[in-house]
Amino acid sequence: MEQYDYLNSVINDVKAAIEDLGEDEKKELAGLDEDGKKEYIYDLLFDDDRVTGNASGSYTFNAWEAEENLCHNGDLIEEAARCFGYSLNDLTDLGPEGVDVAVRCYVLPQAIDKVLEEEEDE
């Protein structure tokens, strides 16, 4: 089984979500400095099911798929647990879909940084 690349997946979802922003949101985003853009995008997407699954508690809406995403990502799961102040046992009590969401939320700031860096380079 191939290791699921959370960062790349969330980067792609962030790009798609930014493309789907309404005109007013795009104008507001364009008027912000880099830190403001990061915060604005983070606030919009943290609870976006298309990006993190945090609003509903599931990105995949499928426990099996979430579990497959988690395979071979133990270090990332541990990092997410520490970041959010959970023990590994507390986090795993959320079930595979909840852990999948936590990892997506954990990598979201990195994904936003990468997307904005790419936009800046273009």
VEXFILO-459583 format. One line per field, with one value per residue (C-alpha): residue number from 0; residue in three letters; x, y, z. Coordinates in steps of 0.1 Angstrom, whole numbers. Each point is the difference from the previous one (the first is absolute). Layout:
N
num: c(NUM; ...)
residuo: c(ALA; ...)
c1: c(X; ...)
c2: c(Y; ...)
c3: c(Z; ...)
This chain:
122
num: c(0; 1; 2; 3; 4; 5; 6; 7; 8; 9; 10; 11; 12; 13; 14; 15; 16; 17; 18; 19; 20; 21; 22; 23; 24; 25; 26; 27; 28; 29; 30; 31; 32; 33; 34; 35; 36; 37; 38; 39; 40; 41; 42; 43; 44; 45; 46; 47; 48; 49; 50; 51; 52; 53; 54; 55; 56; 57; 58; 59; 60; 61; 62; 63; 64; 65; 66; 67; 68; 69; 70; 71; 72; 73; 74; 75; 76; 77; 78; 79; 80; 81; 82; 83; 84; 85; 86; 87; 88; 89; 90; 91; 92; 93; 94; 95; 96; 97; 98; 99; 100; 101; 102; 103; 104; 105; 106; 107; 108; 109; 110; 111; 112; 113; 114; 115; 116; 117; 118; 119; 120; 121)
residuo: c(MET; GLU; GLN; TYR; ASP; TYR; LEU; ASN; SER; VAL; ILE; ASN; ASP; VAL; LYS; ALA; ALA; ILE; GLU; ASP; LEU; GLY; GLU; ASP; GLU; LYS; LYS; GLU; LEU; ALA; GLY; LEU; ASP; GLU; ASP; GLY; LYS; LYS; GLU; TYR; ILE; TYR; ASP; LEU; LEU; PHE; ASP; ASP; ASP; ARG; VAL; THR; GLY; ASN; ALA; SER; GLY; SER; TYR; THR; PHE; ASN; ALA; TRP; GLU; ALA; GLU; GLU; ASN; LEU; CYS; HIS; ASN; GLY; ASP; LEU; ILE; GLU; GLU; ALA; ALA; ARG; CYS; PHE; GLY; TYR; SER; LEU; ASN; ASP; LEU; THR; ASP; LEU; GLY; PRO; GLU; GLY; VAL; ASP; VAL; ALA; VAL; ARG; CYS; TYR; VAL; LEU; PRO; GLN; ALA; ILE; ASP; LYS; VAL; LEU; GLU; GLU; GLU; GLU; ASP; GLU)
c1: c(0; 13; 2; -27; 15; -21; 18; -3; -37; -8; 21; -22; -32; 11; 7; -34; -17; 17; -10; -36; -1; -26; 9; -3; 22; 26; 0; 4; 29; 17; 1; 18; 37; 16; -8; -35; -5; 12; -23; -30; 4; 6; -32; -20; 13; 6; -37; -4; -9; 16; 34; 1; -33; -1; -35; -16; 28; 8; 19; -5; -34; 14; 18; 18; 14; 10; 18; 19; 10; 14; 21; 38; -6; 6; 25; -24; -28; 22; 10; -36; -9; 28; -10; -36; 9; -13; 17; 2; -26; -24; 4; -5; -32; -14; 0; 17; -22; 7; 37; 0; -17; 25; 30; -16; -5; 36; 15; -24; 23; 29; -22; -11; 36; 9; -30; 8; 37; -10; -22; 27; 25; -24)
c2: c(0; 34; 27; 26; 35; 22; 32; -4; -9; 30; 23; -11; 5; 35; 9; -12; 18; 33; -3; -5; 32; 26; 33; 19; -26; 3; 38; -2; -25; 21; 30; -18; -3; -35; -7; 13; -23; -30; 8; 7; -32; -20; 14; -8; -36; -14; -10; -7; -37; 2; 8; -14; -17; 19; 13; -34; -20; -19; 9; -34; -9; -35; -16; -25; 27; 22; -30; -6; 36; -3; -31; 7; 35; -8; 28; 26; -13; 4; 35; 10; -15; 20; 32; -2; -10; -36; -32; -25; -20; 30; 6; -36; -1; 23; -29; 0; 27; 23; -6; 6; 33; 9; -7; 21; 29; -4; 3; 28; 29; -17; -5; 36; 11; -21; 12; 36; -6; -15; 29; 24; -18; 2)
c3: c(0; -10; 27; -4; -4; 23; -8; -37; 3; 22; -24; -29; 21; 11; -36; -11; 29; -8; -36; 12; 21; -9; -15; 34; 17; -28; 3; 37; -3; -26; 23; 28; 7; 2; 36; -4; -30; 20; 29; -23; -20; 32; 16; -32; -5; 35; 2; -37; -7; -34; 15; 36; 7; 33; -3; -1; 16; -32; -32; -16; 14; -1; 30; -21; -24; 30; 15; -33; -1; 35; -7; 1; 13; 37; 5; -15; 22; 31; -11; -4; 34; 17; -19; 11; 36; -2; 10; -28; 18; 2; -37; -11; 21; -27; -24; -34; -15; 30; -1; -38; 7; 27; -23; -28; 25; 12; -36; -11; 10; -19; -30; 0; 2; -30; -21; 7; -8; -33; -8; 8; -22; -30)
